[in-house]
């Protein structure tokens, strides 16, 4: 995540910041982003967003109301 800090933008109007993170693989990037919880959101590439969506939905299904 050190590389991400180097690419951080200033806060936007909603207080969000963006960073570009080098991706080794979709599963590896998914695991790294999940560690950040709700403090991070992937915007691209589409394959990563799809994999995160599938993973989070599967995780939610493990819990009542999910």
N, C-alpha and C positions, 0 to 999 in steps of 0.2 A: 504494500500500500504506500510505500515511500514514493514510488513513481507517480501515484495518483496525486499526492500532495504537490508535486512540482507542476501539475497541470491544472490545479484548482483555479476556477474563475472567481471573480468577485461575486458577492450576493446579487441575485436578480431582484426584481420587484417583489417577489414572494419570499425572499430570504433564502432561496436555494442556490447552491453552488454546483458547478459541473466539473468533472474531471474525466480524463481519458485514461483508461487502465489497460495495459497490455494483457492480452488474453492468450493463455497457453492452450486451453481447450474449453469448450462449453461447460462440461461437468466441473472442471477445476474453477472456472470463473463463477459458476453457480454456487459452489461451496463457499468461496470467498465472500461473495455478496450476501449470502444468507447469514454469515457471521455478523454482518453489520445490522441485521434486523431491519426495522422500519426506517432506519436512518439512511438507507441507500435505495436507489431505484435504477435499474438498467433501462436505458433508452434504445440501445442498439448494441450489437446486430440483432436482427429479428430472431435468429436461432437461439441466442442467449435469452431473449425476452420470453420466447416460447418455452424453453426449458425451465426457466424460473417459474413461469406460470403453472406448468404441469407439476412441478415439484411442490410448490406452495399449496396447490389444490389437493394433492395427495396427502400432504402433511395435515392440512385442515380436516380432511376426512377421518383422521385418527381420533379426533376429539368430538365430544357432544356438540351438536349444533353446526358442525363443520360439514 
